[in-house]
Amino acid sequence: MNNRVRELRTERQWSQAELAEKLGVSRQTINAVETEKYDPSLPLAFKIARLFDQPLERIFVPEA
């Protein structure tokens, strides 16, 4: 699944560690999501969408 997490995080000038803390996950989890090595659980995806005030489909896009 493609995502815009890195783009949204850098727009806010947050480190991976800062984003991880806001979401209650590890920095490694954020890195894995950003590099598309890990698809977040649905609850985590919703937390990310709420934090960035974006609908899920603007952050996460299924691969064609």
mmCIF file as Biopython writes it, N, C-alpha, C and O atoms, coordinates in Angstrom:
data_model
#
loop_
_atom_site.group_PDB
_atom_site.id
_atom_site.type_symbol
_atom_site.label_atom_id
_atom_site.label_alt_id
_atom_site.label_comp_id
_atom_site.label_asym_id
_atom_site.label_entity_id
_atom_site.label_seq_id
_atom_site.pdbx_PDB_ins_code
_atom_site.Cartn_x
_atom_site.Cartn_y
_atom_site.Cartn_z
_atom_site.occupancy
_atom_site.B_iso_or_equiv
_atom_site.auth_seq_id
_atom_site.auth_asym_id
_atom_site.pdbx_PDB_model_num
ATOM 1   N N  . MET A ? 1  ? 0.839  -1.174 0.000  1.0 0.0 1  A 1 
ATOM 2   C CA . MET A ? 1  ? 0.000  0.000  0.000  1.0 0.0 1  A 1 
ATOM 3   C C  . MET A ? 1  ? 0.890  1.245  0.000  1.0 0.0 1  A 1 
ATOM 4   O O  . MET A ? 1  ? 1.808  1.365  0.811  1.0 0.0 1  A 1 
ATOM 5   N N  . ASN A ? 2  ? 0.610  2.146  -0.900 1.0 0.0 2  A 1 
ATOM 6   C CA . ASN A ? 2  ? 1.338  3.409  -0.946 1.0 0.0 2  A 1 
ATOM 7   C C  . ASN A ? 2  ? 0.763  4.360  0.097  1.0 0.0 2  A 1 
ATOM 8   O O  . ASN A ? 2  ? -0.420 4.289  0.431  1.0 0.0 2  A 1 
ATOM 9   N N  . ASN A ? 3  ? 1.616  5.255  0.611  1.0 0.0 3  A 1 
ATOM 10  C CA . ASN A ? 3  ? 1.110  6.207  1.594  1.0 0.0 3  A 1 
ATOM 11  C C  . ASN A ? 3  ? 1.899  7.516  1.539  1.0 0.0 3  A 1 
ATOM 12  O O  . ASN A ? 3  ? 2.973  7.595  0.943  1.0 0.0 3  A 1 
ATOM 13  N N  . ARG A ? 4  ? 1.330  8.534  2.179  1.0 0.0 4  A 1 
ATOM 14  C CA . ARG A ? 4  ? 1.929  9.873  2.213  1.0 0.0 4  A 1 
ATOM 15  C C  . ARG A ? 4  ? 2.411  10.244 3.609  1.0 0.0 4  A 1 
ATOM 16  O O  . ARG A ? 4  ? 2.560  11.429 3.906  1.0 0.0 4  A 1 
ATOM 17  N N  . VAL A ? 5  ? 2.656  9.269  4.467  1.0 0.0 5  A 1 
ATOM 18  C CA . VAL A ? 5  ? 3.007  9.552  5.858  1.0 0.0 5  A 1 
ATOM 19  C C  . VAL A ? 5  ? 4.284  10.389 5.945  1.0 0.0 5  A 1 
ATOM 20  O O  . VAL A ? 5  ? 4.317  11.381 6.673  1.0 0.0 5  A 1 
ATOM 21  N N  . ARG A ? 6  ? 5.322  10.011 5.224  1.0 0.0 6  A 1 
ATOM 22  C CA . ARG A ? 6  ? 6.583  10.769 5.278  1.0 0.0 6  A 1 
ATOM 23  C C  . ARG A ? 6  ? 6.366  12.213 4.827  1.0 0.0 6  A 1 
ATOM 24  O O  . ARG A ? 6  ? 6.846  13.148 5.467  1.0 0.0 6  A 1 
ATOM 25  N N  . GLU A ? 7  ? 5.658  12.382 3.749  1.0 0.0 7  A 1 
ATOM 26  C CA . GLU A ? 7  ? 5.378  13.727 3.216  1.0 0.0 7  A 1 
ATOM 27  C C  . GLU A ? 7  ? 4.638  14.582 4.251  1.0 0.0 7  A 1 
ATOM 28  O O  . GLU A ? 7  ? 5.015  15.728 4.494  1.0 0.0 7  A 1 
ATOM 29  N N  . LEU A ? 8  ? 3.602  14.034 4.848  1.0 0.0 8  A 1 
ATOM 30  C CA . LEU A ? 8  ? 2.824  14.781 5.837  1.0 0.0 8  A 1 
ATOM 31  C C  . LEU A ? 8  ? 3.645  15.080 7.090  1.0 0.0 8  A 1 
ATOM 32  O O  . LEU A ? 8  ? 3.536  16.161 7.670  1.0 0.0 8  A 1 
ATOM 33  N N  . ARG A ? 9  ? 4.465  14.115 7.502  1.0 0.0 9  A 1 
ATOM 34  C CA . ARG A ? 9  ? 5.316  14.306 8.684  1.0 0.0 9  A 1 
ATOM 35  C C  . ARG A ? 9  ? 6.340  15.406 8.446  1.0 0.0 9  A 1 
ATOM 36  O O  . ARG A ? 9  ? 6.538  16.266 9.304  1.0 0.0 9  A 1 
ATOM 37  N N  . THR A ? 10 ? 6.990  15.388 7.294  1.0 0.0 10 A 1 
ATOM 38  C CA . THR A ? 10 ? 8.034  16.386 7.023  1.0 0.0 10 A 1 
ATOM 39  C C  . THR A ? 10 ? 7.433  17.780 6.824  1.0 0.0 10 A 1 
ATOM 40  O O  . THR A ? 10 ? 8.079  18.777 7.146  1.0 0.0 10 A 1 
ATOM 41  N N  . GLU A ? 11 ? 6.210  17.863 6.299  1.0 0.0 11 A 1 
ATOM 42  C CA . GLU A ? 11 ? 5.541  19.167 6.187  1.0 0.0 11 A 1 
ATOM 43  C C  . GLU A ? 11 ? 5.409  19.830 7.554  1.0 0.0 11 A 1 
ATOM 44  O O  . GLU A ? 11 ? 5.470  21.053 7.674  1.0 0.0 11 A 1 
ATOM 45  N N  . ARG A ? 12 ? 5.228  19.006 8.578  1.0 0.0 12 A 1 
ATOM 46  C CA . ARG A ? 12 ? 5.063  19.518 9.941  1.0 0.0 12 A 1 
ATOM 47  C C  . ARG A ? 12 ? 6.386  19.595 10.700 1.0 0.0 12 A 1 
ATOM 48  O O  . ARG A ? 12 ? 6.429  20.001 11.862 1.0 0.0 12 A 1 
ATOM 49  N N  . GLN A ? 13 ? 7.453  19.202 10.031 1.0 0.0 13 A 1 
ATOM 50  C CA . GLN A ? 13 ? 8.801  19.219 10.607 1.0 0.0 13 A 1 
ATOM 51  C C  . GLN A ? 13 ? 8.898  18.361 11.875 1.0 0.0 13 A 1 
ATOM 52  O O  . GLN A ? 13 ? 9.556  18.733 12.847 1.0 0.0 13 A 1 
ATOM 53  N N  . TRP A ? 14 ? 8.228  17.210 11.839 1.0 0.0 14 A 1 
ATOM 54  C CA . TRP A ? 14 ? 8.298  16.255 12.940 1.0 0.0 14 A 1 
ATOM 55  C C  . TRP A ? 14 ? 9.319  15.182 12.589 1.0 0.0 14 A 1 
ATOM 56  O O  . TRP A ? 14 ? 9.430  14.777 11.432 1.0 0.0 14 A 1 
ATOM 57  N N  . SER A ? 15 ? 10.050 14.731 13.572 1.0 0.0 15 A 1 
ATOM 58  C CA . SER A ? 15 ? 10.929 13.577 13.372 1.0 0.0 15 A 1 
ATOM 59  C C  . SER A ? 15 ? 10.071 12.314 13.425 1.0 0.0 15 A 1 
ATOM 60  O O  . SER A ? 15 ? 8.915  12.349 13.844 1.0 0.0 15 A 1 
ATOM 61  N N  . GLN A ? 16 ? 10.652 11.216 12.998 1.0 0.0 16 A 1 
ATOM 62  C CA . GLN A ? 16 ? 9.940  9.939  13.119 1.0 0.0 16 A 1 
ATOM 63  C C  . GLN A ? 16 ? 9.636  9.646  14.582 1.0 0.0 16 A 1 
ATOM 64  O O  . GLN A ? 16 ? 8.566  9.129  14.903 1.0 0.0 16 A 1 
ATOM 65  N N  . ALA A ? 17 ? 10.565 9.971  15.462 1.0 0.0 17 A 1 
ATOM 66  C CA . ALA A ? 17 ? 10.374 9.727  16.896 1.0 0.0 17 A 1 
ATOM 67  C C  . ALA A ? 17 ? 9.213  10.565 17.441 1.0 0.0 17 A 1 
ATOM 68  O O  . ALA A ? 17 ? 8.422  10.079 18.248 1.0 0.0 17 A 1 
ATOM 69  N N  . GLU A ? 18 ? 9.114  11.817 17.001 1.0 0.0 18 A 1 
ATOM 70  C CA . GLU A ? 18 ? 8.016  12.675 17.458 1.0 0.0 18 A 1 
ATOM 71  C C  . GLU A ? 18 ? 6.665  12.142 16.998 1.0 0.0 18 A 1 
ATOM 72  O O  . GLU A ? 18 ? 5.704  12.123 17.766 1.0 0.0 18 A 1 
ATOM 73  N N  . LEU A ? 19 ? 6.596  11.712 15.746 1.0 0.0 19 A 1 
ATOM 74  C CA . LEU A ? 19 ? 5.349  11.154 15.234 1.0 0.0 19 A 1 
ATOM 75  C C  . LEU A ? 19 ? 5.011  9.870  15.980 1.0 0.0 19 A 1 
ATOM 76  O O  . LEU A ? 19 ? 3.856  9.646  16.343 1.0 0.0 19 A 1 
ATOM 77  N N  . ALA A ? 20 ? 5.998  9.040  16.204 1.0 0.0 20 A 1 
ATOM 78  C CA . ALA A ? 20 ? 5.775  7.785  16.927 1.0 0.0 20 A 1 
ATOM 79  C C  . ALA A ? 20 ? 5.208  8.051  18.316 1.0 0.0 20 A 1 
ATOM 80  O O  . ALA A ? 20 ? 4.286  7.366  18.758 1.0 0.0 20 A 1 
ATOM 81  N N  . GLU A ? 21 ? 5.754  9.037  18.994 1.0 0.0 21 A 1 
ATOM 82  C CA . GLU A ? 21 ? 5.272  9.375  20.339 1.0 0.0 21 A 1 
ATOM 83  C C  . GLU A ? 21 ? 3.820  9.842  20.301 1.0 0.0 21 A 1 
ATOM 84  O O  . GLU A ? 21 ? 3.022  9.466  21.159 1.0 0.0 21 A 1 
ATOM 85  N N  . LYS A ? 22 ? 3.480  10.656 19.312 1.0 0.0 22 A 1 
ATOM 86  C CA . LYS A ? 22 ? 2.110  11.162 19.191 1.0 0.0 22 A 1 
ATOM 87  C C  . LYS A ? 22 ? 1.124  10.026 18.933 1.0 0.0 22 A 1 
ATOM 88  O O  . LYS A ? 22 ? -0.040 10.103 19.327 1.0 0.0 22 A 1 
ATOM 89  N N  . LEU A ? 23 ? 1.599  8.970  18.267 1.0 0.0 23 A 1 
ATOM 90  C CA . LEU A ? 23 ? 0.723  7.856  17.905 1.0 0.0 23 A 1 
ATOM 91  C C  . LEU A ? 23 ? 0.807  6.683  18.880 1.0 0.0 23 A 1 
ATOM 92  O O  . LEU A ? 23 ? 0.003  5.754  18.804 1.0 0.0 23 A 1 
ATOM 93  N N  . GLY A ? 24 ? 1.769  6.720  19.789 1.0 0.0 24 A 1 
ATOM 94  C CA . GLY A ? 24 ? 1.920  5.628  20.747 1.0 0.0 24 A 1 
ATOM 95  C C  . GLY A ? 24 ? 2.507  4.370  20.153 1.0 0.0 24 A 1 
ATOM 96  O O  . GLY A ? 24 ? 2.165  3.261  20.563 1.0 0.0 24 A 1 
ATOM 97  N N  . VAL A ? 25 ? 3.407  4.543  19.170 1.0 0.0 25 A 1 
ATOM 98  C CA . VAL A ? 25 ? 4.097  3.403  18.549 1.0 0.0 25 A 1 
ATOM 99  C C  . VAL A ? 25 ? 5.599  3.673  18.559 1.0 0.0 25 A 1 
ATOM 100 O O  . VAL A ? 25 ? 6.039  4.740  18.989 1.0 0.0 25 A 1 
ATOM 101 N N  . SER A ? 26 ? 6.377  2.716  18.091 1.0 0.0 26 A 1 
ATOM 102 C CA . SER A ? 26 ? 7.831  2.896  18.060 1.0 0.0 26 A 1 
ATOM 103 C C  . SER A ? 26 ? 8.257  3.670  16.810 1.0 0.0 26 A 1 
ATOM 104 O O  . SER A ? 26 ? 7.522  3.744  15.826 1.0 0.0 26 A 1 
ATOM 105 N N  . ARG A ? 27 ? 9.450  4.238  16.873 1.0 0.0 27 A 1 
ATOM 106 C CA . ARG A ? 27 ? 10.007 4.928  15.708 1.0 0.0 27 A 1 
ATOM 107 C C  . ARG A ? 27 ? 10.191 3.934  14.565 1.0 0.0 27 A 1 
ATOM 108 O O  . ARG A ? 27 ? 10.024 4.285  13.397 1.0 0.0 27 A 1 
ATOM 109 N N  . GLN A ? 28 ? 10.535 2.694  14.907 1.0 0.0 28 A 1 
ATOM 110 C CA . GLN A ? 28 ? 10.726 1.663  13.891 1.0 0.0 28 A 1 
ATOM 111 C C  . GLN A ? 28 ? 9.423  1.389  13.130 1.0 0.0 28 A 1 
ATOM 112 O O  . GLN A ? 28 ? 9.441  1.115  11.930 1.0 0.0 28 A 1 
ATOM 113 N N  . THR A ? 29 ? 8.304  1.467  13.837 1.0 0.0 29 A 1 
ATOM 114 C CA . THR A ? 29 ? 7.010  1.279  13.177 1.0 0.0 29 A 1 
ATOM 115 C C  . THR A ? 29 ? 6.779  2.391  12.162 1.0 0.0 29 A 1 
ATOM 116 O O  . THR A ? 29 ? 6.338  2.132  11.042 1.0 0.0 29 A 1 
ATOM 117 N N  . ILE A ? 30 ? 7.075  3.617  12.549 1.0 0.0 30 A 1 
ATOM 118 C CA . ILE A ? 30 ? 6.901  4.752  11.627 1.0 0.0 30 A 1 
ATOM 119 C C  . ILE A ? 30 ? 7.803  4.570  10.413 1.0 0.0 30 A 1 
ATOM 120 O O  . ILE A ? 30 ? 7.370  4.781  9.280  1.0 0.0 30 A 1 
ATOM 121 N N  . ASN A ? 31 ? 9.044  4.182  10.642 1.0 0.0 31 A 1 
ATOM 122 C CA . ASN A ? 31 ? 9.970  3.953  9.529  1.0 0.0 31 A 1 
ATOM 123 C C  . ASN A ? 31 ? 9.434  2.877  8.592  1.0 0.0 31 A 1 
ATOM 124 O O  . ASN A ? 31 ? 9.485  3.037  7.373  1.0 0.0 31 A 1 
ATOM 125 N N  . ALA A ? 32 ? 8.927  1.793  9.144  1.0 0.0 32 A 1 
ATOM 126 C CA . ALA A ? 32 ? 8.405  0.698  8.321  1.0 0.0 32 A 1 
ATOM 127 C C  . ALA A ? 32 ? 7.181  1.134  7.520  1.0 0.0 32 A 1 
ATOM 128 O O  . ALA A ? 32 ? 7.025  0.736  6.365  1.0 0.0 32 A 1 
ATOM 129 N N  . VAL A ? 33 ? 6.317  1.944  8.119  1.0 0.0 33 A 1 
ATOM 130 C CA . VAL A ? 33 ? 5.142  2.453  7.401  1.0 0.0 33 A 1 
ATOM 131 C C  . VAL A ? 33 ? 5.600  3.383  6.278  1.0 0.0 33 A 1 
ATOM 132 O O  . VAL A ? 33 ? 5.126  3.270  5.147  1.0 0.0 33 A 1 
ATOM 133 N N  . GLU A ? 34 ? 6.512  4.295  6.582  1.0 0.0 34 A 1 
ATOM 134 C CA . GLU A ? 34 ? 6.972  5.262  5.577  1.0 0.0 34 A 1 
ATOM 135 C C  . GLU A ? 34 ? 7.680  4.596  4.406  1.0 0.0 34 A 1 
ATOM 136 O O  . GLU A ? 34 ? 7.563  5.060  3.272  1.0 0.0 34 A 1 
ATOM 137 N N  . THR A ? 35 ? 8.404  3.528  4.660  1.0 0.0 35 A 1 
ATOM 138 C CA . THR A ? 35 ? 9.125  2.836  3.589  1.0 0.0 35 A 1 
ATOM 139 C C  . THR A ? 35 ? 8.268  1.750  2.945  1.0 0.0 35 A 1 
ATOM 140 O O  . THR A ? 35 ? 8.739  0.985  2.103  1.0 0.0 35 A 1 
ATOM 141 N N  . GLU A ? 36 ? 7.002  1.697  3.355  1.0 0.0 36 A 1 
ATOM 142 C CA . GLU A ? 36 ? 6.006  0.771  2.803  1.0 0.0 36 A 1 
ATOM 143 C C  . GLU A ? 36 ? 6.393  -0.689 2.981  1.0 0.0 36 A 1 
ATOM 144 O O  . GLU A ? 36 ? 6.048  -1.540 2.162  1.0 0.0 36 A 1 
ATOM 145 N N  . LYS A ? 37 ? 7.120  -0.969 4.069  1.0 0.0 37 A 1 
ATOM 146 C CA . LYS A ? 37 ? 7.458  -2.348 4.426  1.0 0.0 37 A 1 
ATOM 147 C C  . LYS A ? 37 ? 6.421  -2.925 5.382  1.0 0.0 37 A 1 
ATOM 148 O O  . LYS A ? 37 ? 6.425  -4.124 5.661  1.0 0.0 37 A 1 
ATOM 149 N N  . TYR A ? 38 ? 5.532  -2.066 5.882  1.0 0.0 38 A 1 
ATOM 150 C CA . TYR A ? 38 ? 4.520  -2.480 6.848  1.0 0.0 38 A 1 
ATOM 151 C C  . TYR A ? 38 ? 3.265  -1.673 6.609  1.0 0.0 38 A 1 
ATOM 152 O O  . TYR A ? 38 ? 3.307  -0.444 6.556  1.0 0.0 38 A 1 
ATOM 153 N N  . ASP A ? 39 ? 2.139  -2.370 6.465  1.0 0.0 39 A 1 
ATOM 154 C CA . ASP A ? 39 ? 0.843  -1.691 6.373  1.0 0.0 39 A 1 
ATOM 155 C C  . ASP A ? 39 ? 0.292  -1.590 7.783  1.0 0.0 39 A 1 
ATOM 156 O O  . ASP A ? 39 ? 0.178  -2.604 8.473  1.0 0.0 39 A 1 
ATOM 157 N N  . PRO A ? 40 ? -0.053 -0.391 8.225  1.0 0.0 40 A 1 
ATOM 158 C CA . PRO A ? 40 ? -0.535 -0.236 9.595  1.0 0.0 40 A 1 
ATOM 159 C C  . PRO A ? 40 ? -1.879 -0.934 9.792  1.0 0.0 40 A 1 
ATOM 160 O O  . PRO A ? 40 ? -2.641 -1.136 8.847  1.0 0.0 40 A 1 
ATOM 161 N N  . SER A ? 41 ? -2.143 -1.295 11.037 1.0 0.0 41 A 1 
ATOM 162 C CA . SER A ? 41 ? -3.456 -1.843 11.373 1.0 0.0 41 A 1 
ATOM 163 C C  . SER A ? 41 ? -4.502 -0.771 11.106 1.0 0.0 41 A 1 
ATOM 164 O O  . SER A ? 41 ? -4.175 0.411  10.997 1.0 0.0 41 A 1 
ATOM 165 N N  . LEU A ? 42 ? -5.740 -1.179 11.003 1.0 0.0 42 A 1 
ATOM 166 C CA . LEU A ? 42 ? -6.805 -0.215 10.767 1.0 0.0 42 A 1 
ATOM 167 C C  . LEU A ? 42 ? -6.904 0.819  11.893 1.0 0.0 42 A 1 
ATOM 168 O O  . LEU A ? 42 ? -7.050 2.007  11.605 1.0 0.0 42 A 1 
ATOM 169 N N  . PRO A ? 43 ? -6.829 0.406  13.173 1.0 0.0 43 A 1 
ATOM 170 C CA . PRO A ? 43 ? -6.855 1.422  14.231 1.0 0.0 43 A 1 
ATOM 171 C C  . PRO A ? 43 ? -5.701 2.423  14.120 1.0 0.0 43 A 1 
ATOM 172 O O  . PRO A ? 43 ? -5.903 3.618  14.334 1.0 0.0 43 A 1 
ATOM 173 N N  . LEU A ? 44 ? -4.494 1.952  13.789 1.0 0.0 44 A 1 
ATOM 174 C CA . LEU A ? 44 ? -3.363 2.867  13.646 1.0 0.0 44 A 1 
ATOM 175 C C  . LEU A ? 44 ? -3.558 3.773  12.435 1.0 0.0 44 A 1 
ATOM 176 O O  . LEU A ? 44 ? -3.240 4.961  12.499 1.0 0.0 44 A 1 
ATOM 177 N N  . ALA A ? 45 ? -4.072 3.235  11.339 1.0 0.0 45 A 1 
ATOM 178 C CA . ALA A ? 45 ? -4.323 4.059  10.152 1.0 0.0 45 A 1 
ATOM 179 C C  . ALA A ? 45 ? -5.308 5.185  10.472 1.0 0.0 45 A 1 
ATOM 180 O O  . ALA A ? 45 ? -5.132 6.317  10.020 1.0 0.0 45 A 1 
ATOM 181 N N  . PHE A ? 46 ? -6.343 4.869  11.253 1.0 0.0 46 A 1 
ATOM 182 C CA . PHE A ? 46 ? -7.304 5.905  11.641 1.0 0.0 46 A 1 
ATOM 183 C C  . PHE A ? 46 ? -6.657 6.950  12.550 1.0 0.0 46 A 1 
ATOM 184 O O  . PHE A ? 46 ? -6.948 8.140  12.429 1.0 0.0 46 A 1 
ATOM 185 N N  . LYS A ? 47 ? -5.778 6.511  13.462 1.0 0.0 47 A 1 
ATOM 186 C CA . LYS A ? 47 ? -5.081 7.472  14.328 1.0 0.0 47 A 1 
ATOM 187 C C  . LYS A ? 47 ? -4.215 8.412  13.500 1.0 0.0 47 A 1 
ATOM 188 O O  . LYS A ? 47 ? -4.168 9.615  13.759 1.0 0.0 47 A 1 
ATOM 189 N N  . ILE A ? 48 ? -3.531 7.859  12.503 1.0 0.0 48 A 1 
ATOM 190 C CA . ILE A ? 48 ? -2.690 8.673  11.617 1.0 0.0 48 A 1 
ATOM 191 C C  . ILE A ? 48 ? -3.557 9.680  10.867 1.0 0.0 48 A 1 
ATOM 192 O O  . ILE A ? 48 ? -3.211 10.859 10.789 1.0 0.0 48 A 1 
ATOM 193 N N  . ALA A ? 49 ? -4.671 9.226  10.321 1.0 0.0 49 A 1 
ATOM 194 C CA . ALA A ? 49 ? -5.566 10.115 9.570  1.0 0.0 49 A 1 
ATOM 195 C C  . ALA A ? 49 ? -6.096 11.231 10.459 1.0 0.0 49 A 1 
ATOM 196 O O  . ALA A ? 49 ? -6.146 12.387 10.038 1.0 0.0 49 A 1 
ATOM 197 N N  . ARG A ? 50 ? -6.492 10.896 11.687 1.0 0.0 50 A 1 
ATOM 198 C CA . ARG A ? 50 ? -6.995 11.930 12.610 1.0 0.0 50 A 1 
ATOM 199 C C  . ARG A ? 50 ? -5.904 12.926 12.962 1.0 0.0 50 A 1 
ATOM 200 O O  . ARG A ? 50 ? -6.148 14.132 12.998 1.0 0.0 50 A 1 
ATOM 201 N N  . LEU A ? 51 ? -4.694 12.423 13.222 1.0 0.0 51 A 1 
ATOM 202 C CA . LEU A ? 51 ? -3.590 13.304 13.598 1.0 0.0 51 A 1 
ATOM 203 C C  . LEU A ? 51 ? -3.284 14.313 12.491 1.0 0.0 51 A 1 
ATOM 204 O O  . LEU A ? 51 ? -3.033 15.486 12.765 1.0 0.0 51 A 1 
ATOM 205 N N  . PHE A ? 52 ? -3.307 13.852 11.245 1.0 0.0 52 A 1 
ATOM 206 C CA . PHE A ? 52 ? -3.010 14.735 10.115 1.0 0.0 52 A 1 
ATOM 207 C C  . PHE A ? 52 ? -4.264 15.432 9.568  1.0 0.0 52 A 1 
ATOM 208 O O  . PHE A ? 52 ? -4.182 16.197 8.607  1.0 0.0 52 A 1 
ATOM 209 N N  . ASP A ? 53 ? -5.418 15.164 10.181 1.0 0.0 53 A 1 
ATOM 210 C CA . ASP A ? 53 ? -6.686 15.766 9.776  1.0 0.0 53 A 1 
ATOM 211 C C  . ASP A ? 53 ? -6.936 15.553 8.282  1.0 0.0 53 A 1 
ATOM 212 O O  . ASP A ? 53 ? -7.261 16.483 7.543  1.0 0.0 53 A 1 
ATOM 213 N N  . GLN A ? 54 ? -6.775 14.305 7.869  1.0 0.0 54 A 1 
ATOM 214 C CA . GLN A ? 54 ? -6.968 13.919 6.468  1.0 0.0 54 A 1 
ATOM 215 C C  . GLN A ? 54 ? -7.835 12.664 6.421  1.0 0.0 54 A 1 
ATOM 216 O O  . GLN A ? 54 ? -7.775 11.851 7.343  1.0 0.0 54 A 1 
ATOM 217 N N  . PRO A ? 55 ? -8.639 12.483 5.374  1.0 0.0 55 A 1 
ATOM 218 C CA . PRO A ? 55 ? -9.348 11.217 5.224  1.0 0.0 55 A 1 
ATOM 219 C C  . PRO A ? 55 ? -8.346 10.103 4.906  1.0 0.0 55 A 1 
ATOM 220 O O  . PRO A ? 55 ? -7.302 10.344 4.301  1.0 0.0 55 A 1 
ATOM 221 N N  . LEU A ? 56 ? -8.681 8.889  5.322  1.0 0.0 56 A 1 
ATOM 222 C CA . LEU A ? 56 ? -7.778 7.751  5.098  1.0 0.0 56 A 1 
ATOM 223 C C  . LEU A ? 56 ? -7.311 7.653  3.648  1.0 0.0 56 A 1 
ATOM 224 O O  . LEU A ? 56 ? -6.132 7.425  3.380  1.0 0.0 56 A 1 
ATOM 225 N N  . GLU A ? 57 ? -8.244 7.825  2.720  1.0 0.0 57 A 1 
ATOM 226 C CA . GLU A ? 57 ? -7.904 7.619  1.310  1.0 0.0 57 A 1 
ATOM 227 C C  . GLU A ? 57 ? -6.979 8.693  0.744  1.0 0.0 57 A 1 
ATOM 228 O O  . GLU A ? 57 ? -6.471 8.535  -0.366 1.0 0.0 57 A 1 
ATOM 229 N N  . ARG A ? 58 ? -6.750 9.775  1.473  1.0 0.0 58 A 1 
ATOM 230 C CA . ARG A ? 58 ? -5.771 10.774 1.033  1.0 0.0 58 A 1 
ATOM 231 C C  . ARG A ? 58 ? -4.380 10.448 1.561  1.0 0.0 58 A 1 
ATOM 232 O O  . ARG A ? 58 ? -3.394 11.032 1.112  1.0 0.0 58 A 1 
ATOM 233 N N  . ILE A ? 59 ? -4.293 9.519  2.509  1.0 0.0 59 A 1 
ATOM 234 C CA . ILE A ? 59 ? -3.011 9.129  3.071  1.0 0.0 59 A 1 
ATOM 235 C C  . ILE A ? 59 ? -2.581 7.766  2.559  1.0 0.0 59 A 1 
ATOM 236 O O  . ILE A ? 59 ? -1.422 7.566  2.196  1.0 0.0 59 A 1 
ATOM 237 N N  . PHE A ? 60 ? -3.517 6.836  2.531  1.0 0.0 60 A 1 
ATOM 238 C CA . PHE A ? 60 ? -3.217 5.459  2.123  1.0 0.0 60 A 1 
ATOM 239 C C  . PHE A ? 60 ? -3.931 5.125  0.834  1.0 0.0 60 A 1 
ATOM 240 O O  . PHE A ? 60 ? -5.145 5.289  0.717  1.0 0.0 60 A 1 
ATOM 241 N N  . VAL A ? 61 ? -3.151 4.646  -0.151 1.0 0.0 61 A 1 
ATOM 242 C CA . VAL A ? 61 ? -3.704 4.316  -1.471 1.0 0.0 61 A 1 
ATOM 243 C C  . VAL A ? 61 ? -3.292 2.885  -1.822 1.0 0.0 61 A 1 
ATOM 244 O O  . VAL A ? 61 ? -2.101 2.578  -1.883 1.0 0.0 61 A 1 
ATOM 245 N N  . PRO A ? 62 ? -4.273 2.014  -2.053 1.0 0.0 62 A 1 
ATOM 246 C CA . PRO A ? 62 ? -3.915 0.642  -2.436 1.0 0.0 62 A 1 
ATOM 247 C C  . PRO A ? 62 ? -3.118 0.638  -3.738 1.0 0.0 62 A 1 
ATOM 248 O O  . PRO A ? 62 ? -3.336 1.467  -4.621 1.0 0.0 62 A 1 
ATOM 249 N N  . GLU A ? 63 ? -2.205 -0.297 -3.837 1.0 0.0 63 A 1 
ATOM 250 C CA . GLU A ? 63 ? -1.427 -0.420 -5.073 1.0 0.0 63 A 1 
ATOM 251 C C  . GLU A ? 63 ? -2.341 -0.907 -6.189 1.0 0.0 63 A 1 
ATOM 252 O O  . GLU A ? 63 ? -3.224 -1.735 -5.964 1.0 0.0 63 A 1 
ATOM 253 N N  . ALA A ? 64 ? -2.128 -0.397 -7.372 1.0 0.0 64 A 1 
ATOM 254 C CA . ALA A ? 64 ? -2.986 -0.766 -8.514 1.0 0.0 64 A 1 
ATOM 255 C C  . ALA A ? 64 ? -2.700 -2.164 -8.997 1.0 0.0 64 A 1 
ATOM 256 O O  . ALA A ? 64 ? -3.331 -2.630 -9.946 1.0 0.0 64 A 1 
#
